[in-house]
């Protein structure tokens, strides 16, 4: 697939078919992730791969508990957080957590490096016929290090990028985009 088609065709998918992602494709996603650039070639990313539905559901339930215990949310989000459904990871069959070592002063760099890895993974997923989505609410799981340790995130690491993958059960249309240049000096 042409790179331009991947970049312009990829969408965030929030509905998935009940079909497992083959191990070879999951490995290919991570290989694409580690091919991303990183500050000073630090390559801080580490992966936790979760396919077990019960483990994903447990993480979803805990995320919703954490979110409900915080601040004011619009009613539609409160309803989603109270739902018995997996409204966090959308029933995706594959959850990959990008984690990085906790290192004083490096969180912002690790965040950017992980985002670059995630985009490589998303483009590769699209090329392989998979859907994907970055789940920002999943980062609230950092408030429960014991639960993260239970799924394989060491206590000296933090969750940076929760990513879901699977065969899409929807094909959302592209939303309008525009280039907005603040200044261009020549």
Phi, psi and omega in degrees: 000139178294142180303317181300320179294322178296311183299316184275342183266334183294137178227159171283124183252133182235015174219129186233149173288154178277075184212127182292151173272125180301145181305320182299323180286320176301318178295321179297322177299314181291325176298321177294321179299315183284351175278355180289154174290156176213149181304126181052029180053035182291332181045062188282350188289142172225149186242140168241123183253125182233120177244341183291121182303318181297324179290318179296317179297322178297317178295321178297312180300316182293321177300315180296321177300314180298317181293319179295332180279001183240135167044191181260127177243151173301153184304320182297324178287319176303316179299317179296321180290335180272347183294149175283343180288162176280083182272004177261307183256009169055029178070016180296143181280350182223124175241122175243121177263120172270123181237155177224154176298143174284119182218119183311127176082359184250358186302315182297319179295315179298323178297313180295316179299319180293324177295321177296318178297317181299317181296319175301319180294319180295317180293321177294319178301313181299317178299328181272003179087013179261157169261164181204164177198141172275128184250090182300323179300333180300335181294342176295344177296343176300341178282354179233073184299332179294315178297317178298319178299323179298331180262002173114005178270112180299152182295340178269014176237162173229151177285126181250316187219102173277121185237136176247150182217151175172177178281124187293142173248019177206160177224079182295144177286156177292140174269150181301142178229152175214144176279127179237099182271123178283325178195144179223104180266134179232000000 
